[in-house]
Amino acid sequence: MHLELKTDVTKSMADVWQGFNRDLFDRLSPPFPPVDVVRFDGCLKGDVVHLRLNFLVFRQDWVSQIVDQQTTEFEIYFVDQGTRLPFFLTYWHHRHRLLRNPSGGTCIIDDITFRTPFRLTDLLLYPVMWLLFAYRKPIYKRLFN
């Protein structure tokens, strides 16, 4: 399944990139499931992010590796690829894109591809994933406007 959400903010691409840090990561975590950050290296190639999701009666680890990061005059992006995923996911590829807006500001894009064990659960999980990432939009606007 493919999911893409875009958020326009007024800060420059460089300023937004500077804000992609552990503090932002903590703010972007949704209220459920609660997330414990076991490890957060950053957003550069080779970095690792290890989360522990708390579903109250059980916990699941989610480990992603930053497999790519590029900076150009018009775009900064990094890609986190799931290497150890919760039971309900079999594949995770999240490209975080910052695009320079020609009229000023930056467009933040969460470009996500995920799979579950079954096509039906892909379809059922899609609205949940959409809500979890739509939750980020007002946070991005509040921090980067």
N, C-alpha and C positions, 0 to 999 in steps of 0.2 A: 504494500500500500504506500502511496505517496501523499505527503501532506506538506503544504507550503503556506506559511503565514508571513505577511509583510507588515512592518510598522515603520512609518515615517517619523523621524525626530529632527529637531532643529540643530543639534550639535554637529560639529564636523566629524568626518569619518575618523580622523586621528583621535579626537576626544572620546568618541564612542569606543574605539579600540582600547584606549587606556582604561576605560571603565569595565572591560571584560576581565574581571578578577574574581577572587574568592567571595568578596562582599556581594557582588552582583549575583554570583551563583547562589549564594544563600538566600538572597531576596527573591530569586526566581523559583525557588522550590515551592511547589504547591502545598496547601494545608494537608492534603491526604494523597498518598500515604506520607507520613512523616519520614524525612530523609536524614540519615546520619552520614556526614561526609567522613569517610575513612581516610581518603587521600585525595588531594587536589594539587597537582603539579602546575597547572596553568593551561594555556591555549596554544602552545607551540608544538611542532612536530616532535613526537617521542614522549610527550607528557602523558600522564595517566590520571584518570579520574575514577575513584572507587567509591561507590555509594552503597549504603545499606538501607533498603526500603523496609519500613516497619508496618506490616499489615495487621498489627495488634496480636493475632494468634500465631503468626509466623513472620520470619524475616527473609528477605531475598537480597543477594548481592548483585550489583550491577557495576561492571568494570568496563570502561571504554578507554581506548588509546587514541591520542591525537595522531592521525596517520598522514595529515597534510596540513600545511599552512602556507599561504601565499599573500603577498602584499604588492599591489600595483598602484598606480596613480588613481585608479577609479574603483578599486575593490580590494577589500581585505577579507579573507575567509580562513576558516579552519574546519577540519572534518574530524568528528569523533565517531569511531567505529567500535561497536560493542564487541568485546572479547569474552566476557562472562555476563550472561543476561539472566533476568528473572525467568522462571519457568514458562511464562506466557509469551515470551518473545524468542524467536529463532534467529532474527537478523535485525541489526540496527545500524543505520548510517545517517548521521546528522551533519549537514553542512550549514555552518553558521556564516552568513554572508553579510558584509557591510558594504553597501554600494553608495558611492558619492552621488548625491542628487544634484543634477546640473543647476537647479534653481536654489541650491543651498541645502545644507543639512545632509542627512544620511537615511538610507532605507535599510532597516535591519530585517533580514530574511532568515527564518527558520525553515530549512529545506530538509525534510525528513523522509526516509524510506525505511519501513519496518515490515517484518513478517512475523506471524505467529505459526504454530504448528498446523493450523487448518485455515483454509480460505474463509470459512464462516466466522472464525474468531478474528480474522483480519477485519472483516466488515463490522463485527460487534465492537472491536477495540478502537476503530477509527474515530467515532465521535468522542470517546474518552480522551484519546490522544489530542484531538482538536481542542477540546476544552482545556486540557493541561497546558497547551502551548498558547492558546488565546489568553489564558491567565497572565501571561508575560507582557502582553501589549501595554496595559496601563502602567506597569512597572517601568518598562522601557521609556514610555512617554514622560513619566514623572522624573526619572533620573537624567534623561538626555534631552529635555526641552528647556 
